[in-house]
Amino acid sequence: MKQLNRITADPAVMGGKPCVRGQRVTVGMLTGLVASGKSTPQILALYPYLEAEDITQALRYAAWRAEEIELPITAA
């Protein structure tokens, strides 16, 4: 997705989990913080090297992944 240019996945960083801009900040961590009630300003205070758009894109990515349908591969 073009609008998710801040979400990266590198096997050498956090085991390939989706991260923000190649840093050791995972999409899962950010969505967990939001789910626990933290606001964007609170998260940015905890992680000053992040930007508001990082959080927005992490949430967009998580929503996109939640909508994906995975089908099992069947033997031919």
C-alpha positions in Angstrom: 0.0 0.0 0.0 1.5 3.3 -1.1 0.1 5.3 1.8 1.9 3.0 4.3 5.4 4.1 3.4 6.5 4.3 7.0 5.8 0.6 7.8 8.7 -1.7 7.1 9.5 -5.4 7.6 13.1 -6.5 7.8 14.1 -10.0 9.1 17.1 -8.4 10.8 14.8 -6.0 12.8 12.4 -7.4 15.4 12.4 -10.8 13.6 10.7 -9.3 10.6 7.6 -8.0 12.4 6.1 -4.8 10.8 7.9 -1.8 12.3 7.9 1.9 12.0 10.6 3.3 9.7 13.0 0.4 10.3 13.1 1.1 14.0 12.6 -1.3 16.8 9.0 0.0 17.3 6.5 -2.6 16.1 3.0 -2.0 14.7 1.7 -4.3 17.4 3.3 -2.3 20.2 1.8 0.9 18.9 -1.7 -0.6 18.4 -1.5 -2.1 21.9 -0.7 1.3 23.4 -3.7 2.9 21.6 -5.9 0.0 22.6 -4.9 0.5 26.2 -6.1 4.1 26.1 -2.9 6.0 25.3 -3.4 9.1 23.1 -1.1 10.1 20.3 0.5 12.9 22.4 1.1 10.4 25.3 2.8 8.0 22.9 4.9 10.7 21.3 6.0 11.8 24.8 7.1 8.2 25.5 8.8 7.7 22.2 10.0 11.2 21.1 11.7 9.8 18.0 8.3 8.9 16.6 5.9 11.2 14.7 2.1 11.4 14.7 2.0 10.0 11.1 3.9 6.9 12.3 1.1 6.1 14.7 -1.5 6.8 12.1 0.1 4.5 9.6 0.6 1.8 12.2 -3.1 1.8 12.9 -3.9 1.8 9.1 -1.7 -1.1 8.6 -3.2 -3.0 11.5 -6.7 -2.3 10.2 -5.7 -3.5 6.7 -4.2 -6.7 8.0 -7.3 -7.4 10.1 -9.4 -7.2 6.9 -7.2 -9.7 5.0 -8.7 -13.1 4.4 -6.2 -16.0 4.5 -7.3 -19.1 2.7 -5.6 -22.5 3.4 -3.7 -24.0 0.5 -5.3 -27.3 -0.4 -3.5 -30.2 -2.0 -4.2 -30.7 -5.7 
